[in-house]
Amino acid sequence: MKINNYTIVDVETASRRTPSICSLGLVHVSGGKIVASHHYYIKPPGRFEYWNIKIHGIEPYKVKTAPRFAQIWPEIKKYCENSIIIAHNASFDLGQISASLQEAKIAHPDFYYIDTVKMAHRVFPDFPKYNLAYLSLVMDVDLGNHHDALSDATATHGIFDLMQEEYPLQRSNISIYRGSRVKTLKRSKFKGSFDQILKILRNYQADEVLKDETIEEIKNWLNEVEEFKRFHPVSELLPRLNFLLQRGVYDEGVYWIIQRLAMNYYREKKRIEPNIALKELLVYLKSNDSEKISFWLEENFQLRDEFLFNELWRALWEFHFHKLGKIEELISKTSFYLRPYDDIYSKEKVAGKKGMIVGSLSPKKMKYLYHELDQVGASLGGNNPRKVDFLLLAPGKTGLDYTPRLRKILKLKEKGGEFTLLKVGSRK
């Protein structure tokens, strides 16, 4: 799905200090077209530093009479709080904005954003670099005056728009930059209420006009949760729902914010167990169930940024959305992660060789293992899998425990490591 309404921001800073915004560029897109673009000079707290001036060319005299950030925030706020924010290296820009608000003692809700650096890593995994200048060059986007905040924001819009053609939007692509810290309601206390507002809005598409009865239902809901207004997620829902009531339309930005907020509230806190997730995926792949594969990608989106599993996640995504790759290769890769053993351990298979053990066995079993190894002139020792002949993998109760150490070993094996992986222990 393509997002057509969003806001791009870019900031330039006076120094390494946070906050120190001296310039901000903003581009607002509606219906897929730029409908507003603004550039602001801002008087930063603190002094300018030489290297920052050298980068963007903004000297102190240019912002001597400029407003402070708090003075322009009311105008920026209307674009940022009810929209998905797009930024290149977003944590920097949003970190500066959030710190500026904090310094001015201005509270703000969470920002919902997409970082075009992270997005470009997923769309173009083989690019040598992902800075704005390089992406603008290879994607034929006009960068204009680089490090001018508005020029950079405009170029980010062009890059994001082109990448959307290759990368369908899912709510898991939207990140959350935390705003003012508030207490979170217990799920048991608010679950029914959240279910209710999702039910009220479930039949609406983004940018669809709200019916009169829906508007009344939203107003009634807001009255019902009034007592929880200072708690998360009600504190996040209130300004967005009031914005819908003002417009009378299920604004696309708010649509995605509510979808992402629901995902965070219901699913994201759930810890992913790789064993369980991979077993589910193997079933879905063998049945080639497109709907369940799509569901799995979203349910387990955290795996896309994890060492070892990120390549599988991306290959699955490419297969699902672009029909690239073969399902047999995905089945093979998933099966390898679940059962990477070359064979079952026996002392005859390691005679005269050096190895390592990954996982844990009971003291009694370890004692017996060392006794067996001594009988055949084998040994355990060292921490470098490149310098051993075999590795003994000891599964946990539910299968392999994907510790960072094991993930590195499996990645090495996947890339052609010459050591043998042997399963040891009686656990399945």
N, C-alpha and C positions, 0 to 999 in steps of 0.2 A: 504494500500500500504506500502511496506517495503522500507526503504531508505538504499542503499548499499554503498554510498560514503559519508563520513563524517569525522570530525576531533574531537578527544577527547583531552581535555586539563585539567591539574590539576596543581595548584601552591601551594607552601609552602612559608610561610612568616617569616621574621626575627622578626617581632614585631606586635603590634596592629596598627601600623601606616599604612596609605594608601598613596602611595604604599610602599611595603617593600618585594617584591618578591626575594627570595634567591634560589629558585629551581623551575623548570618548566618541566613537563612531557607532551609529545605530542605523540599521536598515530593517524596515518592517515589510514583510511579504504577506499579501492576502490574495487568495485565488490564484496563487502561483506567480503573481506579478508584484514588483516593488511599488508600494503605495506611499511610502514615507521614508526619507533618509535624512538624518540629522548629524551634525558635527558640533561638538561642544569643546571649548577650551575651559579648563577647570583649574582653579587655584589650589594647588596641593598643600597639604600640611608638610612642613619641613622644607629643606633645600633641594635644589637640583644637583645632580652629580654629572661629572664630565662625560662619562661613557653613555649615559642615557641621552644627553643632549646630542652626542655624536650620532646616535642611532636614529633619532626621530627629528632632530633639528629644532625642537621647541626650546626656546631660551626663556629665562625667567620674566623678561619684560613683556613677552607675549601673553602671559597669564596674570600680569600684575593686577589688572582690574576685572579679571574673570570671576564668575561666581564660584562659591564652594560647592562641593558635590551635593551636600544636603539641599542646596537651593534648586538644583536641576532635577533632583530625584523625582519629585511629583510628576514631571513630564515623562521621564524615563519609565517610571513605575507602571504606567498604563500599558506600555508595550511588553514589559518583562514578566509581570506577575500572572498574567492570564494567557501566556503564550509559551511555546517551546522555544528555548533560547539555543541558538547555534553559535558556536565560537570555535576558533582554532586555538588549541591548547586551552580549553575552557576553564580548567581549574585555576589558571593564572588570572584570567579576566574576572571570573566570578569571585575568586578569592579577594581581588582588589575591591570589587563592588561591595561585597559583603563586609569587608573590613572598614570601608568608608562609611557604610551605614552604621556599623557598630560604634565607630568613633563618634558619629553624630547622634548616637543613642536613638537610632531609628530601627524599629523592629521590621522584619520582613518575613514572609512565608518562604518555604523551600523554593529553590529555582529548579525547574525541570529542563534538562539541556541535552544536546547532542554535541559531542566533541568531534570536529572534522578530522583531527589528527588520528584519533582512535578509529574512526570510520574509514579513513584512507588506508590504515594498516590492514583492515579486513577486506576492503575492496581490491587493493593493490598490494598484496603481501610481498611481492618481489621488488618493490621500489627501493632504491638505495637510501632515500631520505624522504621526509614528509613535511618539510617546512613549507610555508606559504609560497615562497618564491619558486621553489621547485615544482610544487603541484600546479601553480598557475602556468608555469612554462610548459609542462608536459600535457596539460589539459587545455591549453590554448585559451586561458582566461586572462583578461586584461587586469593586471595588478595595479596599474596606474602608478601613483607615487607611494612606493612601499614604505611602511611605517607611518604613513598618514592614517589615522584611525578610521576615517570613513572609506578611504581607498581599500584598506585591508578588509573592512567589513563587507564591502561590495564584492571584492574578489572571493571572499569566503562564501558569499551567496552563490556565485557562479560555480565554484567547486562543489558545494553541497548539492546544488540542483543537478549537476551532471552525475554525481555519485548516486543520487536517488534512483537514477535510471537502472543502475546495476544492483542496488541494495534495497530491496523492499523493506519498508519500515515496520518494525514490530515494537510493541511497548517496552520490551526488554532492551531495546537500543537506547532508550531514554534514561539518562542518569539523573541522580538527585543530588543537588548541592544544598546541604542543610542550612536552614535559616535560623530564626530565633529558637532557642532550645525550650521546649515545653514538655510537660509530662505526657506520657502515652497511656491512653485508656487500656484497661485490660480487655482482651478480645471478647471475653464472655460478657462484658458489660456493653459493648458497642456492636458486636457482630450483627445482631438483628437489625440495628439501625442502618449499618452500612449496606447490608443486603437490600434493605428497603429502598434506599436512594438509587442503587444500581438497577433495581427492578423498575423504578419510575422512569429511568432514562434508557432502559435497555433497547427499546424499539426505535430509538432515534439514531440517525447517522450524523456525522459531523456536519455542522453548518445548516442543519435542518431547523425550520421554524417550530418553536414549541407551541403546543396546543394550550388553550386556556385552562383546561382541566389539569394539564401537566404543571403549569405555572402555579396553580392552587395547591397541588400536591407538594411541590417543592417548598412553598411558603409554610405549609403545615408541618413539613418535615423539619424545617429550620426552627420552628417554634418548639417542636418536641425535643430537639437536642440543645436548646438554649443553655441548659445547665452545664453542658460539656464544652462550651465554646472555647475555653482556655486550654483544652486538651487536644493532643494529636490523636487521630487524624481530623477531628472536627475543625480544629483551627486552620487546617489546610483546605477543607471543603467549603467553609463559610464564605470566604471572599470570592471563590470561584463560582459558587452557586448564585451569590448575589449579582455577580457579573452577568450570568446567564439571564437572570430576571430583568436586569436593566436592558439587555439587548433583545430578549425574547427569542433568542436563537441559541441552539446548542453549539456554541463556538468551537471550532476545531481544536484550538489550543487547549481549552478547558476539557474537551473530550479526551485528549491524550493524557492530560494531567490526571484526570479521574481514573482512567484506565491504568496508568502507571501507579497511582496511589493505591488502587485496589490490589494490584499485583504485589506491591510492597507489604500491604497489610495482611494479605492472605497467604502468599507463597514465599516471599523472598527470605523470611526469617527461617524457613525450613532448611535444615542442613542437608546438603546433597551427599548421599552415600554412593560413591562411584560404583561399587559392586551392584547395588540395586538398579542404579540408572543404566548401567551398561547391559545388565540382563534384560531390562525392559526394551532397550534399543534393539538388541539382537532379535527379540521376538517380532518387533515392528518391521525390522529390515527383512526378515525371512518371509513375512507375509506381505511385504511391500505395501504397507498401509500408509498412504500419503497423509491422511488426516492425523494419524497418531504420531507420525514422524514430525509433523509441524508442531504438534502439542509438545512433544519431547524436546524440541529445540528451544521452545520458550520456557518450559518447566526447568530445564537444566542449563539456562543461558550462562550461569556463572562459569561453566566448564570452558567456554570459548576463550577465556583469558587465563586459564590454568595451564601450567607446564605439563606436557605429555598429552592432555586431552584436547588442547586447542586445535591441533591439526585435524583430528577426527571431527570436531564440531564444525569446523569450516568446510571440510570435504562433504559432510552431510548437508550443510546449508547449500553448497554449490549444487549438489545432486538434487535437492528438493526444489530449489527455486529456479535453477538454470539448466537442469538435466545434464550436468557435467559429471563425468566419472561413471564408474560401474558399481552397481549395488553389491556385486560379488566382492569387490575390493573393500567396501565398507564393512561387510560381514566379516571378512578376514581380519581387518584391523580391530574391530570390536572383539572378536573371538580371541585375538592375541592378548589384548589387555586383560581379558577375563581369565585366560588360561595360557600364560606365556611359556610354560614349561616345555623344554625339549624332550624331557623324559622324567620318570620317577627315580628318585635316588636309590642307589644300592652301592655298597662299598666297592664292588667290582668295577663300577663305572668311573670311579675317581682314583683308582689305584695309582700311587706314585705322583699324584697331582696336587696342586695348591689351589685353595678356594676360599670363599667367604660365605657367611650365612646372613641372610636378611630376614628379619622377623624374629620370633622368639619361641623357644621350646622350654618345657619344664626342666628344672635342674636334673631330674632323673634321666630324661631323654637326652639332654646335652651330654651327660656323663657317658651314656651308652654310645652316643654318636662319636665322641672323641675316642672311645675304646675301639670302635670299628675302624675309624680312620687310621689309628696307630697300627692296626693289624695289616693294612694294605699300603702303608708308607705314604698316606695322604695327610694333608695338614690344612688348618684354617688359620687365616691371619691376613692383616693388611686391610686397607679401606679403598683401594683403587681397583675397580672391576677390570680395568685394562691390563692389570698385571697378574690376573689369576686365570686359571683354566676353567674353573666351574664356580657357580653360585648356587647355594642351597636356599630355596624360597620356602619359608614356613608360613602357610596361610593362617589367618585368624579364624574365629568361629564362623564368620559369614563369607569367608574368602580372603583374598589378598587385602592387606592394609596398605593403601597407597600413600605411604610416607614419602616425603621429599626425596629421601635416599632411593627408595624403590623406583620412583618415577624417573630419576636420572638413569638408573640401571636399565629400565625398560626402553628409554629413549636411545641409549647406547646400543642395545640389542637390536632395536628397530632400524638403526642406521648401519647395521652390519657388524656389531660387536662379535668377536670370535669366541667368547666364553660360552659355556654350556649352562643352561638354566635347568636345575633339577628340583622337583618338588620333594620336600622332606616333611615328615610328621604324618599323623593319622587323620588330621582334620581335612574336611573336603573343601 
